Structure formats: C-alpha cells, structure tokens
C-alpha cells in the first residue's frame, strides 16, 4: 500500500475517533430534546359547536376533538412508534392509552344506546356509528398494515358524518338519532364509573401496604395488590390521560344534557368536572414520586386517586338523580 494512501487512512481513522462520538452524542441529545417536547401533554381543546346546536352535536364534537388532539399533538401518536426514543418515552404512550380508553367507551355508548335509532318494532344501528366504534377499538400499537392512526382517522370521519346527519336531520336521506333520556346517559356513565373505580384502585396500590379488596388487613388469605415500583408512573399517566379526555367529553355532555337534568343533577355534574380539572394541575416534580406513609416525599398517585375518587362519588350521585328522573317519568 503506498505510504500516501496509508497516511490518509490513518488520518481518517483518527478523525473518526473524534467526530463519531460527537455525532452520536449530538443525535442522542437531539433525540432527548425532541422526546421532552413530545412528552408535553396538550391543552384541552376548545369545544366549538354551531350557534344553535342540535342534541348530540356537542357530545360528538367533544369526542372528535379528543381523537384529533390525540393524533395531532406535538410528536403525533407515539404508542405505535418503533424509533429508539420509544424505549424511554413511556409516559406519553400511557397517557395516550388513557385518552383512547375514554374515547372508545363513549363511541361504544353512542353505537349501542345514545345514537341508536329506535324504529317502530325493531332496534337498528346507525351506519356511521357502527363503523366509528370498531375503528376506535383498533389495536393501539399497530405500526403498519394498517397503522393505528389510519384506522382512528377513519373512525373520526365516520363520527363527522354522523354529526353532519344530526345537524341536517330534515335534509338527510337517513337522519341520525341522539337520545336525551336518562337511561341513555346512564348507559355511558355506568362505564365511566367502572373505569374510574379501576383507576382509583390501581393508583391506591402505590402505597406501602394497600388495603385488600375485602377482609381484614391481617388475614393472609386475602391477597394484597400492590403496583410494581416501575409501573407507578405508567398508572399515573394513564389515569391522567383518562381524566383529561373524560373532562372534555363531560363538558360536551353538559351542553347536550344540561336542560334534561335536575338542579341537583347539574350540581353533581359540575362537581365531577371540577374534580377532573384538579387532576390536570401541572406536575412540578421531574418524576412521579412514590412516598410512603408520612415520609419526606409526596405520593403523586394518591393525590390523583383522591381526585378521581371524589369525581366518582359525585358521578354516583349524578346517576342516582338520573334514576329518580326515570322513575318519575314512568309514574307520569
């Protein structure tokens, strides 16, 4: 090998030893900065409806808003991402799953009860809601063939068609339905109640010794469920995303069902919304703390569990008021 060529190879190797770590370090730093930006939770969207909204328009618009924000927030939808930053960006995918769970529950309630046509002699299904619910139920981690985003956008378009048919009921060939009766609303709220109960239990499992589901504390036959240490932040952000989505969905339902509720029912609904607003307070700590007892550090999960449990209690009172309305209507 000529001396000149050999010298160039040695020079390139020496330069590579300097520049390669610098390039890799720069890419890693850029990836970390992008990950920090993508992990920022989006603000709640503004609920915008027509000046004279028809029943169901606000609830459907709130569901569309939640799904659009989920897909279009900074960094886009991350739960099915396969790039390296997916290894350390676990908080946002858990937040996304919480949002998606609430959106799926409402879309299913629209399909089965809230937006289901009640024709004489038979019970049918709205064609657009029949497409939207399965699309939103698609696997949230599918990267391609097809991707989760593609299926969810198809579900959003189906919801938009349903909403358009609600607005243009007189001109539409097949008008859409939306039921304001207490039983239809309670069908959805029953699912919300179960979700909040499950989240509250998971969050409470972060304490040093959680309470058992039943029996005495010293009864060894009763299993004690405790959230694993490395899953505490996962449960926290799933609950935070679920509360974020439910907050916006209930604001839409408040516009549609507000006049149908009693004064007591409206108060309970506002209390649910207020408790959910508390769950969206900024997290000042760089990490989710898991303090025990009356120790030095806070327990963020227990604070979140407290607000969710408070919302759930008010939700139960709201459902009780709906039951009283239904009983009164039957008696009349």
C-alpha positions in Angstrom: 0.0 0.0 0.0 1.5 3.4 -0.9 2.7 5.5 2.0 0.4 8.4 1.0 -2.7 6.2 1.0 -1.7 4.6 4.3 -1.3 8.0 5.8 -4.8 9.1 4.6 -6.3 6.0 6.2 -4.6 6.7 9.5 -5.8 10.3 9.3 -9.4 9.3 8.6 -9.3 6.8 11.4 -8.0 9.4 13.9 -10.6 11.9 12.8 -13.3 9.3 13.1 -12.4 8.7 16.7 -13.1 12.4 17.4 -16.1 13.0 15.2 -18.1 9.8 15.6 -18.7 10.2 19.4 -19.5 13.9 18.8 -22.1 13.0 16.1 -23.6 10.2 18.1 -23.7 12.4 21.2 -25.4 15.2 19.2 -28.0 12.8 17.8 -28.7 11.5 21.3 -29.1 15.0 22.7 -31.4 16.0 19.9 -33.5 12.8 20.5 -33.7 13.6 24.2 -34.8 17.2 23.5 -37.4 16.0 21.0 -38.6 13.4 23.4 -39.0 16.1 26.1 -41.1 18.2 23.7 -43.2 15.2 22.6 -43.9 14.2 26.2 -45.6 17.5 27.0 -49.3 17.0 27.5 -51.5 19.0 25.1 -54.0 21.6 26.4 -57.7 20.8 26.4 -59.2 21.9 23.1 -62.0 24.5 22.9 -65.4 23.0 22.4 -66.8 24.8 19.4 -70.4 24.0 18.2 -72.8 25.8 15.9 -74.8 28.8 17.3 -77.9 26.7 17.6 -76.6 23.1 18.3 -78.8 20.1 17.9 -79.0 17.4 20.6 -75.9 15.3 20.4 -73.8 17.7 18.5 -71.7 18.9 21.5 -71.0 15.3 22.8 -70.0 14.1 19.3 -67.8 17.2 18.8 -66.1 16.6 22.1 -65.3 13.0 21.0 -63.9 14.3 17.7 -61.8 16.9 19.5 -60.3 14.3 21.8 -59.3 12.0 18.9 -57.9 14.8 16.7 -55.8 16.1 19.6 -54.6 12.6 20.3 -53.3 12.2 16.8 -52.2 15.8 16.0 -50.4 16.8 19.3 -46.7 17.5 19.2 -44.9 14.4 18.1 -48.1 12.9 16.9 -49.3 9.5 18.1 -46.5 7.7 19.9 -47.9 4.4 21.2 -47.0 2.5 18.0 -43.7 4.3 17.4 -40.7 1.9 16.7 -37.9 4.5 16.8 -35.3 4.3 19.6 -36.8 7.1 21.7 -39.8 4.8 22.3 -37.6 3.0 24.9 -37.7 5.9 27.3 -40.9 7.8 26.3 -43.3 5.6 28.2 -45.3 8.3 30.0 -46.9 9.7 26.8 -47.9 6.3 25.4 -49.6 5.5 28.7 -51.3 8.9 28.7 -52.5 8.2 25.1 -53.9 4.9 26.2 -55.9 6.6 28.9 -57.3 9.0 26.4 -58.1 6.3 23.9 -59.9 4.2 26.6 -62.4 7.0 27.3 -62.9 7.7 23.6 -63.6 4.0 23.0 -66.2 3.9 25.8 -68.1 6.9 24.5 -68.0 5.7 20.9 -69.4 2.3 22.1 -72.1 4.1 24.1 -73.1 6.1 21.0 -73.3 3.0 19.0 -75.3 0.9 21.4 -77.5 3.4 23.2 -77.1 7.2 22.8 -77.2 7.3 19.0 -79.0 4.1 18.2 -82.1 4.5 16.0 -85.3 3.3 17.7 -87.6 2.3 14.9 -91.1 1.0 15.4 -91.0 -2.7 16.0 -87.2 -3.1 15.8 -83.9 -1.7 17.1 -81.4 -0.8 14.4 -77.9 0.6 14.4 -76.6 3.9 13.0 -74.4 3.1 10.0 -71.7 5.7 10.8 -71.6 4.9 14.5 -71.4 1.2 13.5 -68.2 2.0 11.7 -66.7 4.5 14.2 -66.7 2.3 17.3 -64.8 -0.6 15.7 -62.3 1.8 14.1 -61.5 3.4 17.5 -61.2 -0.1 19.1 -58.4 -1.0 16.7 -55.1 -2.1 18.1 -53.3 1.0 19.6 -49.8 -0.4 18.9 -50.1 -1.3 15.2 -47.3 0.4 13.3 -48.3 -0.5 9.8 -50.6 -2.7 7.6 -52.7 -0.8 8.7 -51.4 1.8 11.2 -53.4 2.8 14.2 -53.5 6.4 13.1 -55.1 5.4 9.8 -57.8 3.4 11.4 -58.5 6.1 14.0 -58.9 8.8 11.3 -61.4 6.6 9.5 -63.3 6.5 12.8 -63.2 10.3 13.1 -64.5 10.7 9.6 -67.4 8.3 10.5 -68.2 10.5 13.6 -68.1 13.6 11.4 -70.6 12.1 9.0 -72.8 11.2 11.9 -72.6 14.7 13.3 -73.4 16.1 9.9 -76.5 14.0 9.7 -77.5 15.2 13.2 -77.3 18.8 12.0 -79.1 18.2 8.7 -81.8 15.9 10.0 -84.5 17.4 7.8 -82.4 17.2 4.6 -80.6 14.0 5.3 -81.7 10.9 3.5 -81.1 8.9 6.6 -81.4 11.2 9.7 -79.3 10.5 12.7 -80.6 10.0 16.2 -79.4 11.1 19.6 -81.3 10.2 22.8 -81.5 12.6 25.7 -83.4 10.3 28.1 -81.8 9.5 31.5 -81.4 5.8 30.7 -79.2 6.5 27.6 -76.9 8.9 29.5 -76.7 6.4 32.4 -75.6 3.7 30.0 -72.4 5.6 29.3 -71.9 6.9 32.9 -72.0 3.3 34.2 -69.0 2.5 32.1 -67.3 5.7 33.2 -67.9 4.8 36.8 -66.3 1.4 36.4 -63.2 2.9 34.7 -62.8 5.5 37.5 -63.2 2.8 40.1 -60.5 0.6 38.5 -58.1 3.6 38.1 -58.6 4.6 41.7 -57.7 1.2 42.9 -54.6 1.0 40.7 -53.4 4.4 41.9 -54.1 3.5 45.6 -51.9 0.4 45.1 -48.8 2.6 45.1 -48.8 2.9 48.9 -46.6 0.9 51.1 -49.3 -1.6 52.1 -52.5 -1.1 50.2 -55.9 -2.2 51.6 -57.2 -5.5 50.4 -60.4 -5.7 48.4 -62.2 -7.5 51.3 -61.5 -9.0 54.7 -59.1 -8.0 57.4 -55.6 -6.5 56.9 -54.0 -9.3 58.9 -55.8 -12.0 57.0 -53.1 -13.7 55.0 -55.7 -15.4 52.8 -56.7 -12.1 51.3 -54.3 -11.0 48.5 -52.7 -7.6 48.8 -52.4 -6.0 45.3 -49.6 -3.5 45.0 -48.5 -1.6 41.9 -44.9 -2.6 41.0 -42.4 0.2 41.6 -41.6 0.6 37.9 -45.2 0.8 36.9 -46.3 3.6 39.3 -45.6 6.4 36.7 -47.4 4.3 34.0 -50.6 4.0 36.0 -50.4 7.7 37.0 -50.1 8.9 33.4 -52.8 6.5 32.2 -55.1 7.9 34.8 -54.1 11.5 33.9 -54.9 10.9 30.2 -58.2 9.2 31.1 -59.2 12.2 33.2 -58.1 14.7 30.5 -60.3 13.0 27.9 -63.3 12.5 30.3 -63.1 16.1 31.3 -63.7 17.3 27.7 -66.3 14.7 27.0 -68.3 15.6 30.1 -68.2 19.3 29.0 -69.8 18.2 25.8 -72.4 16.1 27.5 -73.2 19.0 29.9 -74.2 21.1 26.9 -76.4 18.4 25.5 -78.0 17.0 28.7 -77.9 20.1 30.9 -81.5 21.0 30.4 -82.6 17.4 31.0 -81.0 17.2 34.4 -82.5 18.4 37.7 -80.8 21.3 39.5 -79.3 18.7 41.8 -78.0 16.7 38.8 -76.4 19.7 37.3 -74.6 20.4 40.6 -73.2 16.9 40.7 -72.1 17.0 37.1 -70.2 20.3 37.8 -68.6 18.7 40.8 -67.4 15.8 38.7 -65.9 18.2 36.2 -64.2 20.3 38.9 -62.6 17.2 40.4 -61.3 16.2 37.0 -59.9 19.7 36.5 -57.8 19.2 39.6 -56.2 16.1 38.0 -54.7 18.3 35.3 -52.7 20.5 37.6 -49.0 20.8 36.4 -46.6 18.2 37.7 -43.7 20.2 39.2 -41.6 17.2 40.0 -39.2 15.8 37.3 -40.5 12.3 38.2 -43.6 10.7 39.8 -42.8 10.3 43.4 -43.9 7.3 45.4 -43.6 8.4 49.0 -44.7 6.1 51.9 -46.7 7.0 54.9 -45.9 10.4 56.4 -42.4 10.4 54.9 -40.4 13.1 53.3 -41.6 12.7 49.7 -45.1 13.1 48.3 -47.1 10.3 46.7 -48.5 11.7 43.4 -50.5 8.6 42.8 -52.5 9.0 46.0 -53.3 12.7 45.2 -54.5 11.6 41.7 -56.6 8.8 43.4 -58.1 11.2 45.8 -59.4 13.5 42.9 -60.6 10.6 40.8 -62.4 9.0 43.8 -64.1 12.4 44.5 -65.2 12.6 40.9 -66.6 9.1 41.1 -68.6 9.9 44.3 -70.2 12.8 42.5 -70.8 10.7 39.5 -72.7 8.2 41.6 -74.9 11.0 42.9 -75.5 12.1 39.3 -76.5 8.6 38.3 -78.9 8.5 41.3 -80.6 11.7 40.2 -81.0 10.2 36.7 -82.7 7.2 38.2 -85.1 9.4 40.1 -85.9 11.3 36.8 -86.6 8.0 35.1 -88.8 6.7 37.9 -90.8 9.9 37.9 -91.3 9.8 34.1 -92.6 6.2 34.4 -95.1 7.1 37.1 -96.4 10.0 35.0 
